[in-house]
Amino acid sequence: MSEDTKVQAELRESFGKGFARRLRAAGKIPAVIYGHGTDPVHVALPGHQVSLIIRRANALLELDIEGTSQLALVKDVQKDPVHQIIEHIDLLVVKKGEKVTIDVPLVVTGEPFAGTIANLDTTTLSIEAEATHIPQNIEISVEGLEEGAHITAADVVLPKGSTLLTDPEVLVVAVSVPVLELEEDTTAEEPAEGETEAEAAQEDAAK
């Protein structure tokens, strides 16, 4: 665990929208910790620090709750749809060495063969990994791949100790030649021989 993921959490016993608004106004984020058969624990987290940490997918926090250390995985972040303010965070209790199921973002690296493009069909893979070794993302190289090349979930190299849970046959990347849109033919039909433009216009109107 790195120092930047160590978070001081304050126990809270007050609830409700009004109290949550006061917490956020004070620069704190209401959160709940659950899992492992324990009763939910309601806490307040330092807003600025935590908002930076959770920019990473599947962030793991080392909480200090009144002197007690607890690892917790960020499972859900609720935001105001308009102002994008973090309103609440759900945290899952985890233990060192424990395996957890997460969806990890995929990142394409490299350039395919000249004149082709690599289309990412699946943006995440579901894997099982150790709670303290969760990858932020999984890189997929498309360097030099030619038209028609496909990469499935089974082809993706996972971090050591991880297990693929997504269907191995799911298409992840497909390499193809981009299709250029043909310009519409805007040329008007020429009048038939011996036909005046006025007659041609009347025929078009009658169609």
N, C-alpha and C positions, 0 to 999 in steps of 0.2 A: 504494500500500500504506500502511496506517495503522500507527502505532507499536505498537498493541496486538497486531498479528499478527506482529511480529518476535520470533522465538523462538531461544534458544540451545539447540542440540542437541549432545549428547555422543556421540561414537562409542563403540560397545560391541562387545566381542569375545567376551563370555561369553553363553551362551544357556541355555535350559532353564527349566523351571517354577520351580525353586528360586531361580535368579538373578532371574527376573522378579518373584517374590514379594519378594525383598530390594529390588529397585528400587522397587516400589510402596510398600513400607514406608518408603522414604526419600523418598517424595513425588514419584517420577518415573514416567513411563509408557514402557514399551518400544514401539518403533515400527520399521517398516521402510520404506525409500524405494526405489521401483523405477520403471522406465519409460525410454523413449528408448533401449532397447537396452543400458542400463548394468546392471552387476551390482547386486543388491540391497545397500543400505547399511543397517546396523542401528544405531539410535541410541536414546538415552534423552532424553525431553522433560520439561520442568518441568510437573508434574502440575496444579497449581492454575491456572496461566496457560492451559494448553492446554485444560483442561476447560471454562473459560469461553469460549474462542474457538470450540470445536466445538459450542456450543449453536446456532450459526447453521448452516443447511444449506449444504453445499458450501463449507466454510471453506477459505480459501487462506492458507498459512503462508509467511512469508519466513524461512527457516531460516539460521542462522549455524552452519556445521559446521566448527569449528576454523578460523575465519577465511574460509571459503568460503561465499558466499551461494548459496542454492538455493530457488527457488519450488517449493512442493509442495501439491497439492490433497488434502484429506482424502477418501479413497475408502471406507474401512470402519472402523468403530469397534466393537470387541468388548468387551462388558460382561458382568460376572458377572450371571446372570439373577436371582439372589436379592438381592444387596447393591447391584447396579447400579454396581459399581466398574469403571472403565475398565481392561481387562486388556491391550489391545493396539490399536495404530492402524496402518492401512495408508495410506501416502502415495504419491501419484503425481507424478512429476517433470513440471513444466510450464515453459514458457518464455513470456516476454512476447510478446504478439501471437499466440500459439498459440490455436487453437480447441479447445475441449473439449466433450464430451457430458455433460450432467448432467440430473438430474431436479429440477425446481424446485417447491417447495410453492406451492399456490394459496390466496389469501385473498379471501373475499367481503366487499365493502364496500357500504354503503348499505342502504336498506330497500325491498323490493318494494311493490307496490300494497297498500293496506289489505286485510286479510283473507287474504292469500296468504303463502306461505313459499317461500324459495329453497333448493332442495336441491342440495348440491354432490356430483355423481356421480363426479367425478375429482378426486383430491386433489393430483396433481402433473402437470406437463407435461414431456416430454423435449424439451430444446432444445440447440442448439449455440451457444456463446457464447465470447467471448474470455476466456482464463483470468484476466485481471486485471480483468474487468468482469462477474463472475458475480452475478446478482441473488439476494438472500436469499429473495425470494418474488415472486410476480406477483399484483397485485391485479385483481379482477374486480368491476366495479360492477353492482349489480342495482337501483339506485335507480329506483323508479317502474315497474318491469317488472310487467306484468299476467299473469293466469293464462294458462298455455299457452306463455309465452315460453321459448325455449330458447337457450342459448349453447353453441356448439361450440368445439372447439379452434381452428378457423380464425377465430373471432370474437374471440379473445383478443388484446389488444394487447401485443406482446412488447417488451422493452427494445430500444433501438437497437442494431443489430449482431447481434441474436440471430436464429436460424433455427429454426422449428418442426420437430421430428422426429416427434412424436406424430401419428397419423392425424388429419387435419383434421376428419373427420366425427365424431370421438369427442365424445359429450355431456359437457359440463362442468357446466352448471347448468340446472336445470329449475324453473320457477316454477309452483306449483299451490296449490289451496285445500286446507287440511288436512281430512282425512276424520275426522269425529267418530264414535267408536265408540258404537253404539246400545246402550242398557242392555238386558240380557236381560229378557225378560218372565217374571217370577217368579210371576205370578198363576196360581193353581191353576184348573183347569177346573171350571166350575160343574156340579154334578150335573144330569142331565136332569130334566125335569118329572116328578114322581111317583117319582123315584129317590132313595133315602135315601143319606146320606153313606157308610154302611157298604157298600151295594151298589156305589157308585161306586168305593170303595177296592178292593173285590174285583175289579172289572173292570180297574182299573189294574194290579193285581198279576198278572192273567192275561195282560196284553199282552206 
